[in-house]
Amino acid sequence: MTRHYYKPPPGYGKKRPPSFFKWRYAAAQILLIIICFQTIRTIFLPTTFDVLLLVILVSSYWYFRKKPY
């Protein structure tokens, strides 16, 4: 018999399906290709939109590649 001295936070113990992790990994791979293309484009034709788009893409890539806890 286990005793709970505190109430676990909501969502504790819920596991995500394996397909979710496959989708995250696939999205990160696609984003990496787009980031490479956008970096080359930003180097040759730098505009404000290109720089902002590159920042958004890199932050999205970071989000998809971080370890889910």
Secondary structure as the mmCIF struct_conf table of DSSP 4:
data_model
#
loop_
_struct_conf.conf_type_id
_struct_conf.id
_struct_conf.beg_label_comp_id
_struct_conf.beg_label_asym_id
_struct_conf.beg_label_seq_id
_struct_conf.end_label_comp_id
_struct_conf.end_label_asym_id
_struct_conf.end_label_seq_id
BEND BEND1 TYR A 5 TYR A 6
HELX_LH_PP_P HELX_LH_PP_P1 LYS A 7 PRO A 9
TURN_TY1_P TURN_TY1_P1 PRO A 10 GLY A 13
HELX_RH_AL_P HELX_RH_AL_P1 PRO A 18 PHE A 44
BEND BEND2 LEU A 45 LEU A 45
HELX_RH_AL_P HELX_RH_AL_P2 THR A 48 ARG A 65
BEND BEND3 LYS A 66 LYS A 66
HELX_LH_PP_P HELX_LH_PP_P2 LYS A 67 PRO A 68
#
